[in-house]
Amino acid sequence: MDIKLANWMPVVESEDYVLTTKDKDEIFKRGAVVSVKHPKIFEPVLTVIQKIEGEELIFRIPDDFLRSNVFKGDTVSCHVMQGEYEYIVDGKITRFDITYPRLVHLLIEKTRRVKNNRKNKRYLVNFQSFFTPYGVDKKIYAIIKNVSLSGICAVFREEVEVESLVNVFVSASIEKSMALEFKAKVNRVIEREFYNEYGLEIVDIDDINKDMLDRLIYRLECDESEFVSKCLK
């Protein structure tokens, strides 16, 4: 994996961590959004946590699990953002509940955490968007993977250099007929097997779009699962 960073970006390392009872109640509470990675699935998928019981994390079954033939005994990695840390849980699937709500039981085998050095909290999402690099008369289709008041993380196949400026148009269902628009600078690029992952900093946004972004973040703060739970009904 090739990682290209702007000069100011810090090196982030995870540390092993033992979850306390309080951690479990606060971090893995019902309705919290979790990003789940399975070896058979192309990229992480979002779902919501139902509860945590002892050493088992229980979450709603993503449709990708059904399409990709995920079974009992498979190993997965779960990523949860909470407060000043991001938590990564590695575990093994112990059983499935197939009556409503359909659930996955994951036995927690290892927990790590990463210090979140960003000034604004990020929220896990899956939004469609278009990027237009400056000086290029072409739209790039991208998927927004997380969002904050100061920036976004997006994935797409095309290559854009670090420090490049882009116009961003995000379909986030904030207003029925309006997309969220702003200018951003590429601060980080991670080259993956089938696409590139980009970290972008918002550098120019007008008052109307700033208000839309504020409302989006407020909705996510009130109910982080809002844009996920609609796909799980």
Contacts in CASP RR format, 6 or more apart in sequence:
PFRMAT RR
TARGET T0000
AUTHOR 0000-0000-0000
METHOD contacts of the structure
MODEL  1
MDIKLANWMPVVESEDYVLTTKDKDEIFKRGAVVSVKHPKIFEPVLTVIQ
KIEGEELIFRIPDDFLRSNVFKGDTVSCHVMQGEYEYIVDGKITRFDITY
PRLVHLLIEKTRRVKNNRKNKRYLVNFQSFFTPYGVDKKIYAIIKNVSLS
GICAVFREEVEVESLVNVFVSASIEKSMALEFKAKVNRVIEREFYNEYGL
EIVDIDDINKDMLDRLIYRLECDESEFVSKCLK
1 190 0 8 1.000
1 191 0 8 1.000
1 192 0 8 1.000
2 190 0 8 1.000
2 191 0 8 1.000
3 188 0 8 1.000
3 189 0 8 1.000
3 190 0 8 1.000
3 191 0 8 1.000
4 162 0 8 1.000
4 188 0 8 1.000
4 189 0 8 1.000
4 190 0 8 1.000
4 191 0 8 1.000
5 162 0 8 1.000
5 187 0 8 1.000
5 188 0 8 1.000
6 162 0 8 1.000
6 163 0 8 1.000
6 186 0 8 1.000
6 187 0 8 1.000
6 188 0 8 1.000
8 187 0 8 1.000
9 187 0 8 1.000
9 188 0 8 1.000
10 117 0 8 1.000
12 114 0 8 1.000
12 115 0 8 1.000
12 117 0 8 1.000
13 114 0 8 1.000
14 88 0 8 1.000
14 112 0 8 1.000
14 113 0 8 1.000
14 114 0 8 1.000
15 112 0 8 1.000
15 113 0 8 1.000
15 114 0 8 1.000
16 110 0 8 1.000
16 111 0 8 1.000
16 112 0 8 1.000
17 87 0 8 1.000
17 111 0 8 1.000
17 112 0 8 1.000
17 113 0 8 1.000
18 111 0 8 1.000
19 27 0 8 1.000
19 108 0 8 1.000
19 111 0 8 1.000
24 52 0 8 1.000
24 54 0 8 1.000
25 52 0 8 1.000
26 82 0 8 1.000
27 80 0 8 1.000
27 82 0 8 1.000
27 87 0 8 1.000
28 34 0 8 1.000
28 49 0 8 1.000
28 51 0 8 1.000
28 52 0 8 1.000
28 57 0 8 1.000
28 80 0 8 1.000
29 49 0 8 1.000
30 49 0 8 1.000
30 50 0 8 1.000
30 51 0 8 1.000
31 48 0 8 1.000
31 49 0 8 1.000
31 50 0 8 1.000
31 224 0 8 1.000
31 225 0 8 1.000
31 229 0 8 1.000
32 48 0 8 1.000
32 49 0 8 1.000
32 80 0 8 1.000
32 82 0 8 1.000
32 224 0 8 1.000
32 225 0 8 1.000
33 46 0 8 1.000
33 47 0 8 1.000
33 48 0 8 1.000
33 49 0 8 1.000
33 80 0 8 1.000
33 81 0 8 1.000
33 123 0 8 1.000
33 124 0 8 1.000
33 224 0 8 1.000
33 225 0 8 1.000
33 228 0 8 1.000
34 46 0 8 1.000
34 47 0 8 1.000
34 48 0 8 1.000
34 49 0 8 1.000
34 59 0 8 1.000
34 78 0 8 1.000
34 79 0 8 1.000
34 80 0 8 1.000
34 124 0 8 1.000
35 44 0 8 1.000
35 45 0 8 1.000
35 46 0 8 1.000
35 78 0 8 1.000
35 79 0 8 1.000
35 80 0 8 1.000
35 124 0 8 1.000
36 44 0 8 1.000
36 45 0 8 1.000
36 46 0 8 1.000
36 47 0 8 1.000
36 59 0 8 1.000
36 62 0 8 1.000
36 76 0 8 1.000
36 77 0 8 1.000
36 78 0 8 1.000
36 79 0 8 1.000
37 43 0 8 1.000
37 44 0 8 1.000
37 76 0 8 1.000
37 77 0 8 1.000
37 78 0 8 1.000
37 79 0 8 1.000
38 45 0 8 1.000
38 64 0 8 1.000
38 65 0 8 1.000
38 68 0 8 1.000
38 70 0 8 1.000
38 74 0 8 1.000
38 76 0 8 1.000
39 74 0 8 1.000
39 75 0 8 1.000
40 68 0 8 1.000
40 69 0 8 1.000
40 70 0 8 1.000
40 74 0 8 1.000
41 64 0 8 1.000
41 65 0 8 1.000
41 68 0 8 1.000
41 70 0 8 1.000
42 194 0 8 1.000
43 155 0 8 1.000
43 195 0 8 1.000
44 79 0 8 1.000
45 62 0 8 1.000
45 64 0 8 1.000
45 65 0 8 1.000
46 62 0 8 1.000
46 124 0 8 1.000
46 125 0 8 1.000
46 126 0 8 1.000
46 228 0 8 1.000
47 59 0 8 1.000
47 60 0 8 1.000
47 61 0 8 1.000
47 62 0 8 1.000
47 228 0 8 1.000
47 232 0 8 1.000
48 59 0 8 1.000
48 60 0 8 1.000
48 225 0 8 1.000
48 228 0 8 1.000
48 229 0 8 1.000
48 232 0 8 1.000
49 57 0 8 1.000
49 58 0 8 1.000
49 59 0 8 1.000
49 80 0 8 1.000
50 58 0 8 1.000
50 59 0 8 1.000
50 60 0 8 1.000
50 101 0 8 1.000
50 103 0 8 1.000
51 58 0 8 1.000
52 58 0 8 1.000
55 107 0 8 1.000
55 108 0 8 1.000
56 94 0 8 1.000
56 105 0 8 1.000
56 106 0 8 1.000
56 107 0 8 1.000
56 108 0 8 1.000
57 78 0 8 1.000
57 89 0 8 1.000
57 105 0 8 1.000
57 106 0 8 1.000
57 108 0 8 1.000
58 103 0 8 1.000
58 104 0 8 1.000
58 105 0 8 1.000
58 106 0 8 1.000
59 78 0 8 1.000
59 103 0 8 1.000
59 104 0 8 1.000
59 106 0 8 1.000
60 101 0 8 1.000
60 102 0 8 1.000
60 103 0 8 1.000
60 104 0 8 1.000
60 232 0 8 1.000
61 96 0 8 1.000
61 102 0 8 1.000
61 103 0 8 1.000
61 104 0 8 1.000
62 232 0 8 1.000
63 231 0 8 1.000
65 104 0 8 1.000
70 76 0 8 1.000
70 93 0 8 1.000
71 93 0 8 1.000
72 93 0 8 1.000
72 94 0 8 1.000
72 95 0 8 1.000
72 96 0 8 1.000
73 92 0 8 1.000
73 93 0 8 1.000
73 94 0 8 1.000
74 92 0 8 1.000
74 93 0 8 1.000
75 90 0 8 1.000
75 91 0 8 1.000
75 92 0 8 1.000
75 93 0 8 1.000
76 90 0 8 1.000
76 91 0 8 1.000
76 92 0 8 1.000
76 93 0 8 1.000
76 106 0 8 1.000
77 88 0 8 1.000
77 89 0 8 1.000
77 90 0 8 1.000
77 91 0 8 1.000
78 88 0 8 1.000
78 89 0 8 1.000
78 90 0 8 1.000
78 91 0 8 1.000
78 106 0 8 1.000
79 86 0 8 1.000
79 87 0 8 1.000
79 88 0 8 1.000
79 89 0 8 1.000
79 124 0 8 1.000
80 86 0 8 1.000
80 87 0 8 1.000
80 89 0 8 1.000
81 87 0 8 1.000
81 116 0 8 1.000
81 121 0 8 1.000
81 122 0 8 1.000
81 123 0 8 1.000
81 124 0 8 1.000
81 146 0 8 1.000
83 116 0 8 1.000
83 121 0 8 1.000
84 115 0 8 1.000
84 116 0 8 1.000
85 113 0 8 1.000
85 114 0 8 1.000
85 115 0 8 1.000
85 116 0 8 1.000
86 113 0 8 1.000
86 114 0 8 1.000
86 116 0 8 1.000
87 111 0 8 1.000
87 112 0 8 1.000
87 113 0 8 1.000
87 114 0 8 1.000
88 111 0 8 1.000
88 112 0 8 1.000
88 113 0 8 1.000
88 114 0 8 1.000
89 106 0 8 1.000
89 108 0 8 1.000
89 110 0 8 1.000
89 111 0 8 1.000
90 108 0 8 1.000
90 109 0 8 1.000
90 110 0 8 1.000
90 111 0 8 1.000
90 112 0 8 1.000
91 106 0 8 1.000
91 107 0 8 1.000
91 108 0 8 1.000
91 109 0 8 1.000
91 110 0 8 1.000
92 106 0 8 1.000
92 107 0 8 1.000
92 109 0 8 1.000
93 104 0 8 1.000
93 105 0 8 1.000
93 106 0 8 1.000
93 107 0 8 1.000
94 105 0 8 1.000
94 106 0 8 1.000
94 107 0 8 1.000
95 105 0 8 1.000
96 102 0 8 1.000
96 103 0 8 1.000
96 104 0 8 1.000
96 105 0 8 1.000
97 103 0 8 1.000
97 105 0 8 1.000
101 232 0 8 1.000
116 122 0 8 1.000
118 148 0 8 1.000
118 150 0 8 1.000
119 150 0 8 1.000
120 148 0 8 1.000
120 149 0 8 1.000
120 150 0 8 1.000
120 151 0 8 1.000
121 148 0 8 1.000
121 221 0 8 1.000
122 146 0 8 1.000
122 147 0 8 1.000
122 148 0 8 1.000
122 153 0 8 1.000
123 146 0 8 1.000
123 147 0 8 1.000
123 148 0 8 1.000
123 217 0 8 1.000
123 220 0 8 1.000
123 221 0 8 1.000
123 224 0 8 1.000
124 145 0 8 1.000
124 146 0 8 1.000
124 224 0 8 1.000
124 228 0 8 1.000
125 144 0 8 1.000
125 145 0 8 1.000
125 146 0 8 1.000
125 147 0 8 1.000
125 172 0 8 1.000
125 220 0 8 1.000
125 227 0 8 1.000
126 143 0 8 1.000
126 144 0 8 1.000
126 145 0 8 1.000
126 227 0 8 1.000
126 228 0 8 1.000
127 143 0 8 1.000
127 144 0 8 1.000
127 147 0 8 1.000
127 170 0 8 1.000
127 171 0 8 1.000
127 172 0 8 1.000
127 227 0 8 1.000
128 141 0 8 1.000
128 142 0 8 1.000
128 143 0 8 1.000
128 144 0 8 1.000
128 170 0 8 1.000
128 171 0 8 1.000
129 141 0 8 1.000
129 142 0 8 1.000
129 143 0 8 1.000
129 144 0 8 1.000
129 154 0 8 1.000
129 168 0 8 1.000
129 169 0 8 1.000
129 170 0 8 1.000
129 171 0 8 1.000
130 139 0 8 1.000
130 140 0 8 1.000
130 141 0 8 1.000
130 142 0 8 1.000
130 168 0 8 1.000
130 169 0 8 1.000
131 139 0 8 1.000
131 140 0 8 1.000
131 142 0 8 1.000
131 154 0 8 1.000
131 156 0 8 1.000
131 160 0 8 1.000
131 166 0 8 1.000
131 167 0 8 1.000
131 168 0 8 1.000
131 169 0 8 1.000
132 138 0 8 1.000
132 139 0 8 1.000
132 140 0 8 1.000
132 166 0 8 1.000
132 167 0 8 1.000
132 169 0 8 1.000
133 140 0 8 1.000
133 160 0 8 1.000
133 164 0 8 1.000
133 165 0 8 1.000
133 166 0 8 1.000
134 164 0 8 1.000
134 165 0 8 1.000
134 166 0 8 1.000
134 167 0 8 1.000
140 156 0 8 1.000
140 158 0 8 1.000
140 160 0 8 1.000
141 156 0 8 1.000
142 154 0 8 1.000
142 155 0 8 1.000
142 156 0 8 1.000
142 198 0 8 1.000
143 154 0 8 1.000
143 155 0 8 1.000
143 156 0 8 1.000
144 152 0 8 1.000
144 153 0 8 1.000
144 154 0 8 1.000
144 170 0 8 1.000
144 172 0 8 1.000
145 152 0 8 1.000
145 153 0 8 1.000
145 154 0 8 1.000
145 155 0 8 1.000
145 197 0 8 1.000
146 152 0 8 1.000
146 153 0 8 1.000
147 153 0 8 1.000
147 172 0 8 1.000
147 216 0 8 1.000
147 217 0 8 1.000
147 220 0 8 1.000
148 217 0 8 1.000
149 202 0 8 1.000
149 213 0 8 1.000
149 214 0 8 1.000
149 217 0 8 1.000
150 201 0 8 1.000
150 202 0 8 1.000
151 184 0 8 1.000
151 199 0 8 1.000
151 200 0 8 1.000
151 201 0 8 1.000
151 202 0 8 1.000
152 168 0 8 1.000
152 170 0 8 1.000
152 184 0 8 1.000
152 199 0 8 1.000
152 200 0 8 1.000
152 202 0 8 1.000
153 197 0 8 1.000
153 198 0 8 1.000
153 199 0 8 1.000
153 200 0 8 1.000
154 197 0 8 1.000
154 198 0 8 1.000
154 199 0 8 1.000
154 200 0 8 1.000
155 192 0 8 1.000
155 195 0 8 1.000
155 196 0 8 1.000
155 197 0 8 1.000
155 198 0 8 1.000
156 195 0 8 1.000
156 196 0 8 1.000
156 198 0 8 1.000
157 194 0 8 1.000
157 195 0 8 1.000
157 196 0 8 1.000
158 196 0 8 1.000
159 196 0 8 1.000
160 166 0 8 1.000
160 186 0 8 1.000
160 189 0 8 1.000
160 196 0 8 1.000
160 198 0 8 1.000
161 186 0 8 1.000
161 189 0 8 1.000
162 186 0 8 1.000
162 187 0 8 1.000
162 188 0 8 1.000
162 189 0 8 1.000
163 185 0 8 1.000
163 186 0 8 1.000
163 187 0 8 1.000
164 185 0 8 1.000
164 186 0 8 1.000
165 183 0 8 1.000
165 184 0 8 1.000
165 185 0 8 1.000
165 186 0 8 1.000
165 203 0 8 1.000
166 183 0 8 1.000
166 184 0 8 1.000
166 185 0 8 1.000
166 186 0 8 1.000
166 200 0 8 1.000
167 181 0 8 1.000
167 182 0 8 1.000
167 183 0 8 1.000
168 180 0 8 1.000
168 181 0 8 1.000
168 182 0 8 1.000
168 183 0 8 1.000
168 184 0 8 1.000
168 200 0 8 1.000
169 179 0 8 1.000
169 180 0 8 1.000
169 181 0 8 1.000
170 179 0 8 1.000
170 180 0 8 1.000
170 181 0 8 1.000
171 179 0 8 1.000
171 180 0 8 1.000
172 179 0 8 1.000
172 180 0 8 1.000
172 216 0 8 1.000
172 227 0 8 1.000
173 227 0 8 1.000
174 180 0 8 1.000
174 212 0 8 1.000
174 215 0 8 1.000
174 216 0 8 1.000
175 212 0 8 1.000
178 212 0 8 1.000
180 209 0 8 1.000
180 212 0 8 1.000
180 213 0 8 1.000
180 216 0 8 1.000
181 205 0 8 1.000
181 209 0 8 1.000
182 202 0 8 1.000
182 204 0 8 1.000
182 205 0 8 1.000
182 209 0 8 1.000
182 213 0 8 1.000
183 202 0 8 1.000
183 203 0 8 1.000
183 204 0 8 1.000
183 205 0 8 1.000
184 200 0 8 1.000
184 201 0 8 1.000
184 202 0 8 1.000
184 203 0 8 1.000
185 200 0 8 1.000
185 201 0 8 1.000
185 203 0 8 1.000
186 198 0 8 1.000
186 199 0 8 1.000
186 200 0 8 1.000
187 199 0 8 1.000
187 200 0 8 1.000
187 201 0 8 1.000
188 198 0 8 1.000
188 199 0 8 1.000
189 196 0 8 1.000
189 197 0 8 1.000
189 198 0 8 1.000
189 199 0 8 1.000
190 196 0 8 1.000
190 197 0 8 1.000
190 198 0 8 1.000
205 213 0 8 1.000
219 226 0 8 1.000
220 226 0 8 1.000
220 227 0 8 1.000
END
